[in-house]
Amino acid sequence: MNLNFTRIFTLLLGICLISLKAYSQTWESYDLQGNLKVRAVYDEIKVLGETVLIGKKDSSLSLLSRDLKPIVNLQGNEIYQYLSPWILVKGPKGIGAYHEYGQQALAPEYEEIQTYITRLLAKKGNSYWIFERGTGKITSLGTLENAKLTKLGMVIAQKQGKYYLPLSKDPGKPYDLLEENDGNYLLAKESSGYGIINLEGDYVLDPNITQLEYSRNNHFYGFNQSQYVLIKGDEIKADVSYNSYHKITKEGDLMLEYIHGKLRRVMKEDGILLDIVGMEEVQLVGKDHYFIRFREQKTGLLGKSGWLVRPESDAEWIGPGSEGLFPARKAGKSGFLNSDGRWVIQPTFTEVQNFSEQVGEFKSGYSWGLLSPSGQTISSPNWEEIKPFSSGKGIAKNSGGLFLIGKSGDLITQEPFDQICRIKDGYFLVEKSGKRGLLNPEGKQIIAPEFDFIQFENQDFILLANSGKVGVIKENGDMVFPMDYEEIIPDWTNNQILVKEMYTPVVIPVEEPSNGKRKKGA
């Protein structure tokens, strides 16, 4: 390998010594046809995003062009974090921020920086500043107990036990509570009660609700004087989508309404999901899936759009299903129901798992086997675990390890692995004794488990690493880059591959005088 630099070594002990000082190394950029485009000298190059290349040389960081030329000097020693579109750098005095286009927003002198697409919130001690990309200005928010930049770019500040919105029309207005959630509106509280605030900091529901909590999406659940209310947020004015003088309980995502002490309605965020007489029990068994038991001991499974399993079953539990079959239990045993509530596969198993590609898993005793949709045994229960099928293949485990199996229960891989992971395009990353290999979508081994690291990009670019050296091969075994490099980074957006040459230290021998004393100048 060609070296574009040398290292100087100092004798410490014996006849030679390698210097510990790091020097820059040669990086090469190749196009996707394997043609060398450019050489550059950096300690390190990082591809942070589609258009963001960072180079480090000595203690200097630079934003690079696609041909690896420095275009902006970043005042920092290292990349602290990349939160698109912001590059956070760290220097001796603290953290700073640059936009990915190269504009410096904050010098590296802050303890903490929170990011939003067009806004930054910086902290130093108990002092806070806000940076607005639209104006390029940095504004002090003063001394605060705490401040938070929400996921939608609002700033919530705390001072002397009160909450504030310093970027609103009334930055000095105190609140007892300002709470962010997964929706687009803040939950607010004042002495008069709870309310809802939009992105501009204006009330869309006045603070006069006795109790209020966030539900889901942009919906809220509350109680006001003697009424229970369901409220939907809106940019101008929130809508009370449902109100009732009857009790509505809420436990997580499960809301139930009781009339005269009896369970009557299953509620959704903005109103009634089910109104029916005779319910005795409702369980939330999955996202938007409700197991319901009636007084006549008939049971069913309710979804967001109606009955998934009609309430004609005698099952003691029903779970979310797939491919028209729903796992259910009766008398401690498991089977499958259809949408009419009829047992298609009788409850004779210890446990069952959902069907995938017309194959279900059943547990008998302590072992798992495979079922057909008609309830016929495809393969006997001789596995400790079976994962769902995809593209005709499942992953099964026994005392020996993990195997790929087919839909008939046949072994696709004959030797066990410690780990099998599905990756993109149907390939499998496998591991054995700490080493990794690769199987193609048919389960055929294309790379033996002999490598420390494998990164599958596509059929023509599989990155391998072993003993500190990296290379790239194709699925057919053709070499793209030999295992002679220290680092290889694909930069698909810029249609280039960046490679870092392996550094081989130069050792300068120094003779030791026979009397044991160093020669002058050595």
SEDOMI-171537 format. One record per atom (N, C-alpha, C): z, y, x. Coordinates in steps of 0.001 Angstrom, whole numbers, plus 500000, padded with zeros to 6 digits. Example, Ala and Ser with C-alpha at 12.3 -4.5 7.8 and 13.67 -1.06 7.14 Angstrom:
507800494310513190507800495500512300507800496700513200507080497750512850507140498940513670507870500030512900
***
This chain:
500000498814500840500000500000500000500000501234500873499246502241500500499194503467501278500421504311501000501007504867502042502143505765501903501693507169502234502054508109501359501691509503501584502841510303502192503888509608502556505055510300503102505821509303503957506803509785504680507692508907505455509129509312505205510027508425505572511455508732505512512014508751506927513037509568507131513713509664508426515016508901508332515272508124509339516451507274509327517398507641510466518654507497510204519694507821511176520485506575511498520736506357512790521472505178513226522950505324512888523475504350512125524902504357511838525578503146512461524950502000512378525584500782512854524493499796513217524634499111514330523650498129514738522436498800515344521270498176515145520080498694515803519181499498514867519421499469513519518574500265512626519329500569511348518828501569510586519454501999509345518399502621508451518433502343507153517517502953506202518204504136505548517523505305505505518082506513504906518261506317503411519314506894502852519562506817501428518961507994500682518398508955501363517829510118500699516532509747499996516367510150498707515184509804497925514086510821498148512889510331498310511715511185498451510744510890497324509895511862497039508906511695495979507927510591496336507332510009495278506396508912495454505091509217494727504086508455495067502764508692494505502636508050493131502162508856492179501793508376490855500278508451490731499714507489490038498279507476489794498018507399488297496976508107487862496576508081486463495214507398486361495155506346485509493910505624485265493485505815483810492165505871483586491705505868482207491750504443481672491417504261480395491565502955479767490519501953480236489565502423481017488584501513481625488990501104483035490159501609483485490662501230484800490179502103485926489591503268485606489098504175486645490193505160487043490385505336488333491371506275488836490940507698488501491859508452487851491555509824487455492171510836488422493443510623488757494137511622489564495335510968490235495727511521491371496970511143492048497884512360492076499187512110491959500164513195492016501451512649492615502257513533493161503494513133493825504690513657493028505467512726492464506682513052491711507717511965491960508992512329491782510044511312491782509928510446490527509623511117489414509654510436488128508729511150487158508087510380486278507296510931485183507752510255483896507911511054482836508300510514481544507314510984480478506950510052479584506150510394478412507122510489477238507439511714476811508432511916475765507830511874474365506610512354474224505975512393472920504473512375473078503772512556471967502324512468472007501695513466472965502300514637473086501717515663473967502691516109475054503778515365475242504831515825476142504941514897477353504557515418478506504721514735479787505658515554480644506643514883481243507617515564482095507554514952483487507524515816484491507554515355485865508778515884486592509367515045487429510522515463488226510183515290489695510424516335490449510161516310491880511313517003492585511964516282493501513200516760494100514185517026492958514644518255492785515566518562491683514902519460490645513581519488490628512840520373489742512146519570488648512248520074487412511586519470486262510417520343485833509315519704485438508146520458484983507537519793483758507038520629482858506184520153481781504787520011482368504161518852482184502911518557482855501720518617481900500575518930482456499325518794481726498926517325481735497886516971480989497480515568480930496937515065482259496531516005483150496094515580484481497210515723485514498467515739485006499691515672485820499931516916486652499398518044486247499669519295486944500813520028486245501752520612487023502865521343486405502371522619485722502772522804484475502359524001483742503544524889483368504730524292483230505935525078482943507086524483483729507792525324484465508981524887485184510168524900484229510796523743484039511950523632483155513217523814483976514016524785483603515214525110484376516315524090484085516231522978484749517232521936484590516992520842485604517992519982485770517890518876486727517439517571486086517629517449484766517275516212484090517012516481482614516274515551481994516054515626480558517301515087479859517904515912479033519122515513478328518774514747477055517756515254476310517375514624475059516043515210474606515250514400473916514026514899473307514122514693471807514208515791471063514279515770469607513136516634469114511986515999468919510759516723468603511003517798467545510572519059467801509716519482468920510494520067470094511783519724470225512615520364471238512898519424472413512782519984473619513152519286474846514466519894475331515519519112475354516809519583475844516951519169477303517224520150478160517378519893479591518821520162479994519234519496481064520599519663481545520568520152482976521349521203483242521466521755484579522921521853484986523202522433486129524588522524486611525509523286485663524959524235484906525796525076484047525829524617482592524991523633482241525021523178480861523655522760480356523504522789479030522301522311478352521464523487477885520149523355478016519216524356477521518138523703476685517226524504476123516209523962475226514867524643475449513800523829475423512424524298475460511677523701474275510749524485473720509841523912472752508834523049473500508315522010472873507400521109473562506097521797473981505828523006473453504666523768473901504956524578475160506229524567475592506573525234476841507439526468476719507677526967475516508495528168475329509965527857475581510602528678476438512046528517476631512767529161475458513648528393474830514425528902473713515834529283474162516478528396474923517845528628475383517955528211476838518537529078477654518774528756479061519811527635479156519768526813480209520703525677480333522112526127480699522837526631479696524191527139479936525135526843478780524714525947477855525508525668476662526121524266476721527235524088476000527904522787475971527228521825474996526653522377473953526068521546472900524954522319472214523871521613471855522778522231471103522388521286469974522386521795468745521904521059467585520517521580467231519644520682466747518247521061466560517779520893465125516874521770464733516074521673463516514663522060463932513672521817463092512286522060463482512077523480463989512638524457463309512404525862463668513671526588464101514745525834464362516033526504464570516904525679465519517697526379466314518659525737467210520024526371467004521052525545467103522428526019467045523104525625468344523570526622469097524146526369470419525627526726470433526373525987471263527819526176471353528238526321472800529161527251473019529800527407474328531251527789474060532171526874474364533553527109473992533668527110472481534260528169471922534347528317470478533334529333469949532381529699470794531361530675470397530054529953470073529333530472469079528090529847468612526965530878468560525738530390468796524534531212468715523469530458467933522591531194467275521471530611466564520176531136467155519218530239467380517888530640467860516883530364466760516054531372466431515005531237465426513661531243466126512901530171465963511620530104466662510623531133466119510694531438464840509759532393464261509826533766464902511043534193465241511225535519465843511470535439467344511887534270467827512213534135469240513531534764469609514356535124468616515610535828468873516804534876468897517781535242469716519056534538469777520109535449469168520809534948468142521800535751467435523165535096467548524159535894467876525521535372467979526126535200466598526791534059466401527540533824465166529023534085465366529406534449466568530791534763466853531620533534467161532934533699467058533873532618467345534170531852466059534013530529466126534202529688464950535011528451465318535647527850464323536333526576464553535312525446464710534228525568463955533179524548464014531942525085463325530798524540463651529551524905462977528616523710463022527804523568461964526911522411461833525553522883461354524505522336461973523138522570461534522731521376460681522471521573459391522172520455458505520770519926458745520463518793458149519152518170458322518028519011457732518368519978456884517368520868456294517428522262456888518184522426457981518173523685458717519197524711458294520081524390457376521135525335457001522266525270458026522978526370458174524129526411459074525397526522458230526296525550458420527607525584457771528645525865458840529407526928458663530414527329459649531814527172459059532779526929459940534177526832459534535011527802460360535892528516459644536759529476460318537995529700459464539146529532460092540429529726459433540528528922458132540066527676458196540199526786457060539190526994455957538276527929456104537255528203455102535867527863455647534915527710454725533530527417455064532657528630454754531594528796455549530697529943455383529245529503455571528322530316455036526888530152455258526394531409455977526499531425457306526224532652458062524776533130458004523837532294457575522438532711457500522018533046456070522950533049455134522641533351453743522685534859453497522434535271452252522467536692451892523876537257451965524863536365451834526260536798451866527001535967452910526796536281454195527364535436455263528882535441455328529523536462454740530974536543454806531680535901453635530937535315452709531558534720451523532238533407451897533549533273451597534268532038451945534162530980450840534150529721451239534153528593450309535286527662450711535832526955449732536842525935450034536197524678450618534913524443450266534203523267450755532706523521450687532013523124451742530545523051451750530201521706452356529489520873451589529277519500452019527799519134451944527256518676453083525876518207453120525804516785452582524612516387452096524395515027451605522955514634451892522512513530451319521153513046451565520097513780450744520524514629449831519595515389449008519287516748449611518746517650448775518318518971449231519293520082448889520475519724448371521405520743447910522806520485448459523528521584448709524895521479449192525859521399448020526880520589448187527998520571447249528985521638447705529341522558446811530234523675447158531459523663446256532557524230446766533780524329445970534450525666446239534854526292445153535676527507445213536894527292444333537729528291444232538938528156443424538608527915441960537427528379441507537021528216440110536464526831439821536088526082440857535556524749440646534416524427441597533689523353441276532580522886442098531256523451441597530308523605442528528971524036442187527958523448443155526673523820442985525585523312443820524799524495444364524460524437445676523800525550446368522469525079446924521435525923446811520108525574447324519948525993448783518733525825449322518494526088450747518654527554451119518481528443450152518635529875450434520094530317450392520985529401450003522399529740449920522805530279448571521930530141447564522230530631446218522721529491445338523632529830444418524094528831443459522986528493442467522731527199442305521855526749441225522691526091440123523954525860440412524949525464439419526228526215439767526657527079438878527826527917439157529060527068439407529975527574440235531163526781440611532229526769439516531942526039438440532906525948437345533086524519436845532648523538437655532816522131437289534143521628437867534919520955437048536258520518437456536201519525438617535348518505438502535154517518439561533661517280439720533238517108440970531812516886441225531661516136442539530754515167442552530447514456443787528966514109443819528452513971445025527050513622445196526832512176444792525685511911444135525373510560443693524258509966444550523012510370444320521885509850445073520689510763444849519765510787445818518614511689445752519123513118445573518761513805444502519279515151444256520200515181443043520878514066442790521712513936441599523198513993441958523979514492440979525427514626441138526118514077439890527340513588440108528159513047439024529439513867438955529838514274437733531022515116437653531766515010436341532842515775436279533684515877435089534033517338434902533826517833433674534103519239433404534914519357432126536171519756432295537094519847431164537212518486430486536543518264429369536668516982428682535366516195428666534378516623429442533079515952429437532731515391430816532086514222430793531477513669431994530023514142432035529553514506433223528213515083433320527435514436434469526124514284434265525189513883435301524229515055435497524103515500436740523392516744437028522316516495438061521151517103437834520057517045438799519851518418439405519820518464440749519610519735441427518207520273441211518082521582441304516786522252441166516839523541441975515691523993442484515665525180443333516132526430442600515894526507441287516254527700440521517543527489439738517578526430438932518761526175438127518916524674437931520072524145438281520323522713438135520337522323436669519965521089436404519840520599435037520931519581434747521693519807433677522651518806433214521853517790432415521513516682433068520607515717432455521315514785431476522651514701431561523387513857430632524835514314430600525396514390429396526818514684429277527409513855428145528674513478428297529312512607427319530813512867427306531401512753426111532856512847425992533522511495426259532695510454426415533235509131426717533349508960428237534221508087428638534515507897430054533337507263430788532960507884431908531959507309432812532646507052434149532641505806434584533224505470435884532124505379436920532482505646438167531515505567439268532179504913440462531607503801440901532051503119442115530832502893442985530675503709444001529470503652444806528271504041443968527262503171443905526072503441443100526170502876441686527304502302441341527479501710440016528177502702439086527474503095438006528051503987437004528025503283435652529170503280434987529309502612433687529963503559432700529498503515431456530108504332430403530831503433429409532058503852429049532882503105428109533038503922426825532863503263425683533046503918424393534204503237423689535248504032423409536472503522422792537053502372423610536975502515424913537586501549425813536752500325426100535569500203425483534729499028425681533469499401426455533092498528427380531894498749428187530666498780427280529877499879427413528742500029426511527422500326427238527475501095428325526234501534428947526275501388430463525140500987431015524909501050432452524108502322432694524593503173433594523996504491433795523152504525435064522131505359435065521394505706436283521682507160436596521095507711437642521469509038438118521309510129437060520280509993436207520008511076435263520148510656433807520824509530433548521000509155432159521307507686431972520860507130430835521204505776430446520158504795430960520600503762431664519715502684432086519710501569431042520880501235430503520992500176429489522080500545428500521752500473427213522708500718426135522693499493425235523756498693425324523772497436424573525216497035424296525441496452423146526775496020422740527040494622423287528273494387423690528684493040424054528820492776425540528601493779426368528765493562427808530241493426428153530534492498429062531898492331429539532051492667431014530973492451431778531080492654433225529723493084433765529757494045434705528548494476435414528866494497436903528023493845437705528162493872439165526875494432439773527036495294440741525891495748441510525668494728442620524556493964442551524334492851443479523251493171444507522710494348444477521685494801445420521241496175444980520449496847445785520004498184445424519249498132444095519792498803443088519199498875441746519082497518441073519973496589441404520016495279440764521422495071440197521502494785438875522784494670438197522896493297437534523920492547437930524223491289437265525129491617436081524732491160434876525469491516433656525858490244432911527147490199432524527675489072431744528105489587430372527734488851429316528053489221427942529183488353427396529700488773426265530838488070425657530499486622425320529255486375424973528839485011424647528613484177425910528984484726427090528837484082428387527375483914428787526497484663428144525118484739428598525024485803429684524172485548430674524056486485431792522590486804432072522376487944432738521032488366433123521072489286434321519889489633434806519764490528435954518923491723435533519503492905435662518851494146435255518352494907436476517141495449436378516588496308437421516375497709436903515801498569437731515597499965437341514642500104436163513748499127435983512748499227434924512993498250433781514149497602433769514442496667432686514936495333433211514884494328432335515413493016432684514501492296433670515059491884434804514353491033435755514561489567435386515763489250434941516076487946434363516693488214432993516045487760431940516536488008430583517946487439430416518779488111429640520181487666429481520299486431428579519662485354429013519697484081428286520225482964429174520729483329430352521137482326431332522619481977431191522967480787431673524373480394431758524886480484433187524134481162434074524536481293435480525775482176435605526584481870436590527793482656436839527525483815437791526359483809438416525942484904439303524434484803439481523755485958439519522312486023439763522063487132440780521223486835441783520918487830442803519462488257442771519125489320443512517726489759443611516859488624444136515676488459443555514818487346443935513505487787444537512598486816444649511259487072445173510327486005444634509047486347444562508019485412444128508347484774442771509002485576441891509281485121440533510465484206440379511211483956441453512382483082441398513609483845441892514749483595441216515960484353441493517103483406441833517751483597442993518884482727443339520037482936442359520681481835441974521767481915440998522776480806441276523999481006440743525074480025440950525672479595439613526094478349439589526826477808438440527732476695438929528995476764438548529984475742438918530026475507440425529875476595441184529972476502442631528730476016443333527658475728442598526406475273443190525296476284442924524245476247443775523181477241443712521837476615443401520995477390442698519623477011442397518810478267442129517720478126441362516862479271441084516525479369439602516540480607439084516133480910437717514765481577437723514038481485436588512847482308436427513218483547435607512249484377435304512532485641434625513006485446433188512774484255432601513256483970431245514709483512431235515305483359432419516675482878432489516789481373432473515684480677432699515674479214432682515784478687434112516560477593434259516702476965435572515396476262435940514716476778436954513512476131437477513906475121438541514892475466439340515462474557440342516952474455440026517390473304439645518756473107439162519783473474440244520955473959439832522001474339440787522707473117441365522102472568442420522663471371443057522922471588444544522707472801445033522781473064446472524020473888446818524448473754448050525579474542448534525236476030448530523996476344448928523555477739449006522027477747449040521411478838448608519958478983448697519619480383449200518404480505449745517870481797450158516547482034449446516157483297449345514945483660448625513701482979449184512715482807448314511436482246448724510641483279449510509901482773450481508944483593451233507732482721451493506564483216451068505315482460451205505435481073450562506068481052449360506203479828448574507064478764449247507920479192450145508874478281450778510275478879450631511201478081450112512584478508449988513481477696450899514661478250451174515616477529452017516816477104451180517274475881451381518473475402450691519452474843451712520715474945451366521776474433452225522471473288451515522575472168452238523296471009451731524388470680452742525621470806452321526714470654453283526703471811454248526443471499455518526429472549456534525028472785457119524006472149456552522671472218457145521653472744456138520570473307456697519531473926455881518234473121455932517531473096454769516211472497454673515284473393453879514083472900453569513060473693452898512737473131451523512460474063450575512153473713449189510790474247448791510124473564447849508927474090447205509358474841445947508482475690445371508845476419444153509164475514442963508729474260443008509051473318441937510371472593442171510989472851443311512268472220443618512166470974444455510956470619444879510794469440445725511242469751447160511866468767447792512298468936449177511082468837450108510835469904450860509748469910451838510209469278453132511403469660453577511969469052454781513466468904454608514008467855455172515426467540455024516292468602455687517521468727455226518430469719455822518949469266457184518306469745458237518746469392459589518777470607460512518875471814459916518925473040460716520214473813460420520735474492461433521909475341461238521550476645460538520289477073460686519841478330460091518322478332460044517752478925458997516303479106458895516050480533458429515233481255459176514893482624458794513616482621457961513393483676457118512247483704456202510906483530456915509947482977456167508619482714456700507754483974456643506884484089457624505893485167457674504679484632458410503506484822457832502254484309458406502348482812458684503045482104457793503104480654457890504112480100458861504955480954459405505912480480460419507317480980460116508290480105460358509687480461460251510388480222461573511594480768461696512403480561462898513630479760462484513811478610463113514907477720462752515792477452463969517067477198463684518055477011464758518800475701464563518953474967465679519870473830465701520735473934466950521474472891467266522393472959468401521667473152469725520381472794469764519620472947471008519106474347471238518895475093470159518370476443470294517484476802469117516527477725469355515639478231468313514236477668468475513601477393467331512250476833467318511414477596466283510099477615466497509174478012465443508816476783464638508850476924463305508474475804462445507393476248461471506598475293460983505593475551459983506152475388458585505334475675457571505780475647456179506074474241455676505637473236456414505982471863456051507205471368456819507804472265457624508969471901458406508647471333459763507340471257460114506939470699461403507234471674462533507490471135463713507765471952464889506470472540465438506466473848465632505337474506466295505617474624467781506861474961468134507280474963469539508130473728469779507825472998470823508518471737471085509796471927471888509836473008472692511013473286473508511836474404472872513160474331472932514003475368472314514064476638473164514317477750472499514535479032473155515909479569472768516437480452473614517712481094473291517522482199472253516356482860472297516040483924471342514554483846470996514236484126469731512840484301469295512812485534468409512009486505468772511926487749468010510478488022467619510259488315466346508930488730465909508661490148466385507487490381466974507098491712467367505765492034466697505176493147467050504004493612466303502810492673466480501928492757465495500683491975465476500934490471465400502141490059464983502416488645464789502837487884466024503037488558467141503443487886468378504953487642468370505388486784469291506797486429469383507284486640470815508353487405470955509026487556472240510121486503472304510110485688473354511086484605473469511918484798474734513096484186474717513990484294475869514642482943476118514746482614477412515403481371477811516068481573479154517356481272479216518144481427480456518002482828481037517992483832480152517936485218480611516557485716480972515537484887480889514169485278481212513334485310479932512316486184479934511521486390478725510093485892478881509537485466477733508150485038477671507525485536476389506273485121476127505542485620474968504726484492474344504773484412473004503955483479472239502948484273471414501763483717471230500768484397470405501064484130468923500317484733467980500622484553466553500565483110466076499877482232466810499847480813466437501027480045467022501869480729467810503015480078468417502725479447469751501537479690470285501182479123471581501710480017472702502275479386473718502822480145474841501689480748475661501730482074475823500747482739476676501398483302477933502697483517477897503453483912479087504738483096479104504935482325480132506137481501480254507373482388480394508543481927479944509772482721480062510275482768481503509597483609482278509910483725483697510093485178484131510158486112483161510161487524483507511429488209483008511815489283483728512992490053483339512712490907482113511453491323481956511117492257480885509660492054480491509378492112479193508009492060478679507871493117477587506823493903477680506528494896476639505101494667476160504957494244474902503637493959474351503087495225473696502011495772474253501353496934473661500183496489472796499332495633473330498232495033472585497732493827473382496702493163472883496223491937473535495736492184474960495285493397475212494735493712476536495708494481477420496962494620476968497927495368477773499325494826477497499762493908478345501101493325478254501831493654479551502860494453479445503612494920480615504661493881480997504694493507482278505640492526482796506475493137483909507726492694484015508591493153485099509402491987485628509540491959486954510342490922487605510803491436488954512100491298489219512666491664490516512282493074490943512284494004489965512012495401490283510549495753490409509651494797490204508223495062490283507592494883488906506604495731488596505954495652487296504450495507487462503825494932486445502379494781486398501936494638484965500624494514484761500066494395483419499001493301483425499045492446482393498013491425482230497471491482480806496329490830480590495787490629479257496277489295478706496082489106477397496525487850476785495831486641477403494588486817477824493859485694478405494245485415479855495187486196480387495663485982481747495022486864482791493974487625482414493338488530483371494307489619483800494290489931485107495187490944485644494592492331485417495391493241484855494997494641484700495558495456485859496878495306486099497534495879487270498379494786487896498249494547489174499046493495489814500535493849489826501357492860490066502812493072490093503213493726491408502689494913491638502934495611492896503466497012492679503833497360491434504207498733491128505678498831490747506201500032490920507594500285490558507723500626489080506707501283488531506757501687487124505328501847486608505126501462485341503843501644484666504135502172483262503502503294482909503755503936481622502429504124480890502235503477479735501032503751478941501169505076478188500150505899478279500109507183477579498872507156476681499005506479475545497840506213474695497256507486474107498098508479473813497594509714473224496597510397474141496880510376475427496001511010476397495042510022477056494973508794476488494036507778476978494159507546478485495412507373478933495615507138480357496817506224480575496818505597481746497930504753482184498481505365483459499782505623483475500441506205484643501148505107485407500898505043486716501526504008487541502204504658488740503351504119489085504109504607490237504087503533491312503617503918492497503521502961493586504894502504494054504971501262494457506208500715494997506444501288496376507643501850496592507961502438497892508460501370498854507872501323500001508316500415501063508915501252502185510211501140502445510829501990503452510317501675504862510208502725505644509827502580507048511097502521507880511254501463508644512447501293509469512109501634510911512840502588511465512629502992512859513690502323513713513323501366514567514328500704515406514797501632516521516065501587516812516646502360517910517394501394518818517033501375520066517660500443520989519086500861521297519951499890521424521343500123521773521504499881523270522000500869524035522204500691525486523141499518525769522934498918526913523736497746527285525205498077527432525529499365527749526948499734527905527603500080526566526794499950525457527385500193524144527367501638523736526901502587524640526861504001524302525458504368523843525369505279522870524072505708522394523379506564523421522057506438523418521291507336524279521322508733523703521337509708524543521343511095524121520070511372523324520283511965522142519137512302521299518776511221520329519425510058520421519086508970519508519595509297518117
***
